[in-house]
Amino acid sequence: MDFKQKKDGSCTLNFNDKEIDIIKTKKQIHFTPEALRHFGNVLMKIVIDFNQNFKKTSLVSIIFKTLGFTYLNPHVYSDTVFFLGNFSKSFLLNDKIIFGIGASVASTLFFFFAIFIF
């Protein structure tokens, strides 16, 4: 396997014929620890290059983009209103309140930890 990074940050994996035959028959790719370390080093270099070339963005721009991405996204409404609303329509009032609090806490925890994982 040959791993190459281009100047634009994209990466290419090239496999020889023997490796392609193995992938076709086993339907999986097994990376050795050395290959994973190499891949991780390349990813770290990409992150470092990105941080060095990062341009400053104003707080107002960040706030408007965040609000636009949040409230202009149709999936927010389809997932929240239709799916969760339909799911909880048979609950009693107290159960609906508890369900809403639980869904809010779960969503907050998910996005909070997603920041640290990704």
N, C-alpha and C positions, 0 to 999 in steps of 0.2 A: 504494500500500500504506500502510495506517495501522497503526502499532505502538503499543499502549497497555499500560501496566503497571497492574495493580490493586493495591490496598493489601495484599492477602494475598501478594503476590510473583508471582502468576501473570501471564502475558502473553497478549495477544490480537493476532493479525494479521488485519486486515480488508482484503480485496481488492475493487477495483471490478470491474464487469462485463468491461471490456476485459482486465484482468489475469487474471481467471478464464478467459476464452477462450484467452489465451496459454498458461496453465498446462495447460489441457485439450488443446490441440493439440501443444505441445512436450513435455509430460509432465515438465517440470523448472522450477525456479525459479532465476533468475539475480539475485543481489544485487549492486548497485553497491558500489564502495568506500565511498561515503557511507552507504549502508544498513548495511553491515557495521560501520562505525565506530559508528553510532548503536546498533545491536544490542549491540555490545561494551560501549559506555558504560552501557547499561541493565543488562547482566549484571554489570558491575562495581558498579553501585549496589546491585543485589540482594545481592551478596556482602558489600559494606560494611555494609548494613543488617542482614544476618544476623549478622555479626561483632559489631556494636554491641549487638544484642539477645540475644547468646548467653549462656546461663546456665551457671554452673559446675556440673560434674558430678564426683562423687567418683571417685577412682581405683578403688575397689572396684567401683563400678557399671560403670565402663568395662571392667574385667577380666572381670566376670561376663557382660556383654553380648557381649564379644568371644569368650569361651569358648563361650557358648551359641550364638552365630551360627556358630561354626566347627564345633563337635562335635554340635550338634543338627540340622544341615543335612543332609538325606538325600542331597543331590547330592554331598557330600564322599565318601560311601561308594560311591555308584553310579559316579561318575567314576573315583575312585582304585582301589577294590578290583576292581570288575567290568571296567571298560574297560582300565585299565593292566595289571591282573593277567592278564586274558585275552590281551592283546596280547603279554605277555612270557612266557607259559607254555611256549613252544617253545624259549626260550633256555636255554643251559647256565648253570650256577651263576655263573661269572665274568661272563658276559654280563648276567645278571639284576642283579648288583650294580652293574655299570657303567650299565645302563639305569636303575636306581633312583636312582643318584647324579645322572645326567643329568636325569631327570624332576624331582628335587628342586631342582636348580640352576635349571632352566628355570622352575619354578613360583615360586621365590624371586625371580628376576629380574623375572618378569612382574608380581608384586604389588608389588615395590619400585618399579618404574618406573610402575606404574599410579597410585601415590600422587602422583607428581610431575606426571603428565599430567592426571589428573582432580582 
